[in-house]
Amino acid sequence: MNKKRTTIKDIANVLNISAAAVSKALHDDSRISKKTKLEVKRVAKELNYQPNHLASALRRGKSNLVGVIVPRTNSNFFSSVIEHMEDVLNKAGYNLIITQSNESFEKECRNIDTLLFTQVDGIIASMANETVDLSYFEKIKSNNIPLVLFDRGENDLNVDYIGINDYESSHMIIKHLVEAGCKRIAHIGGYRRTRIFNNRIRGYIDAIKKHNLPHDDELLIESNLTLEDGRIQMKKLLTLKNCPDAIYVASDAAALGALQVLNENNIAVPDDIRLVGFGNEPFTSLVTPSITSVNQHSEQIGQIAAETFLELVQSKDLKQTLNKKILDAELIIRDSSK
């Protein structure tokens, strides 16, 4: 049974005053007496009145809401980015509406439509793995709404971007493994269609060539980088006639899956095969052996993304403030590659 939403007019009818007077009382207007304000707030509470923030946003042209789109919220990286983003934006008077795409392009498009309908003042996003068509992100721009991308973004959109140097991160990982004596290094990566994973793959290939190591197509695998993907791809690598002596995995979840398979097959890590993940998820320091991983500086990315949005809002000219902020990643060396 649908219950009718209480309006300002309902409160006005109970008190026999104008709707305008009710509105002013609810907004603590100095022209309304203290007695009337108390009566209006009492009746509003009794009738369970809830302000229509969407209508207010339409009237004011400002909602003080920022939409956030992330591939998933169960990742320490993304939850940390959101936490530090929120710290900055809350202090500036903004609240966040957080959505997740679950790596689905279709769900990402629905999220964008919902945020636009909610009249958010801006959107900060990290793209889904499936996203190739950029038309929905172009839709945000065409509505003249500030758009900031972090971690995953596309150069073709020509918007502000914050992330780490994924290409150099791969060079850093391969250098570490080569110095540890590895000569046949495999890479379980993401899909090349996503900029960050393409950069990690390019970095891997160039670093392999730089150190005069064999570059076999069978050693480079693209996947969704879930825990299950890590298990599946590790099993494939173990069937090779010439097994790798090191595995560089572009996500910690997939690295954990790979480690499980290695442990199940009694393959010693790092003695037989060395392993490096990416993301520095908390579990990487808790499993046995602990997993070497890349720190993506989620705290800084969250803060800078929020500050970039505030700069866009203040500049009022979205085309003149475009810039990319690329941070140097940090390799956290643990037992899996020592």
ABEGO torsion letter per residue (X at the ends): XBBBBBBAAAAAAAAGBBAAAAAAAAAGBAABBAAAAAAAAAAAAAAGBBBBAAAAAAAAGBAGBBBBBBABAABAAAAAAAAAAAAAAAAAGBBBBBBBAGGBAAAAAAAAAAAAAAGBABBBBBBBAABABAAAAAAAAAAGBBBBBBGBBBAAAGBBBBBBBAAAAAAAAAAAAAAAGBABBBBBBBBAABAAAAAAAAAAAAAAAAAGBBBBAAABBBBAGBAAAAAAAAAAAAABABBBABBBBABAAAAAAAAAAAAAAGBBOAAABBBBBBGGBAAAAABOBBBBBBBAGAAAAAAAAAAAAAAAAAAGBAAAABBBBBBBBBBBBBAAAX
